[in-house]
Amino acid sequence: MTIGIKYCGGCNPRYDRKGFLDRIKKDLQNTPSLAFTVDLSSADLIIKLSGCSNACVSEKHDAMKPLIHITDSTDYDSTLALIKIHIQANQKLNTEKAMNTF
């Protein structure tokens, strides 16, 4: 599974966006086949990291792809839980696809 990352411009950051993402990467480091990219077109899930509640980060993305929009460091636990749900769903889908190829 590939997670696409989009940062805001950083004009008014109220938390450490890079630190937030680094923590997610650390907590998920043992997840098989997990990758992070800035290429949103190749992502299975998109995370937009806005530095404040204005949430001005904009980037068109495929509306069919799940999107998690972060605006505060207190979003961490819910973000990690949502990512884990998407990872499980993606793994289940890939298993089902593999079983249907036989």
Summary of the structure (lengths in Angstrom):
residues: 102
radius of gyration: 14.4
end to end distance: 22.3
largest distance: 52.8
contacts: 257
relative contact order: 0.23
helix: 41%
strand: 18%
